[in-house]
Amino acid sequence: MASRRRMLLKVIILGDSGVGKTSLMNQYVNRKFSNQYKATIGADFLTKEVQFEDRLFTLQIWDTAGQERFQSLGVAFYRGADCCVLVYDVNVMKSFENLNNWREEFLIQVSEKKAKAWCASKGNIPYFETSAKEGFNVDAAFQCIAKNALTNDPEDQIYLPDSIDVGDEGRQQRSTGCEC
């Protein structure tokens, strides 16, 4: 049996305020949806363990604030990103028109070569219509994200060991019998 390696993939969700970035992340990770709108301040993230082929990995999904006043904060969260998810509201044309601005900002800020290569090819970006409310196509979209990020350059991913053994080796016994 091949050894199992757990890797970390950092995904950031970008788009205008109110388009459903938080709802999309919560639906994927927690299978929950809330009708109450609460703007993200700065950024937030959730993680999900995912199995793909013979690999176990952690998707670290970052939800960034869409308001212009927080955009300077978002730059720090781009660091180390393997890819981005561009989100818009089908009922708000301006949010679709702004996707290229979000994409360009990502390309300027991210230093990962593989993330840039994936996002730079305009015609090769996967597209999914999803519904965080109904859970429609959410899993498929994130599976595509994971597959593409892993296919890009799986050997460069950060390896996370399952556990660290901090055994009693090298520990000397005290003659008093006290172990504290």
Secondary structure, DSSP 8 states (H G I E B T S, - for coil): -----EEEEEEEEE--TTSSHHHHHHHHHH----SS-----SEEEEEEEEEETTEEEEEEEEEE--SGGGHHHHHHHHTT-SEEEE---TT-HHHHHTHHHHHHHHHHH---HHHHHHHH-GGG------BTTTTBTHHHHHHHHHHHHHHH-GGGSEEE-S-----STT----TT----
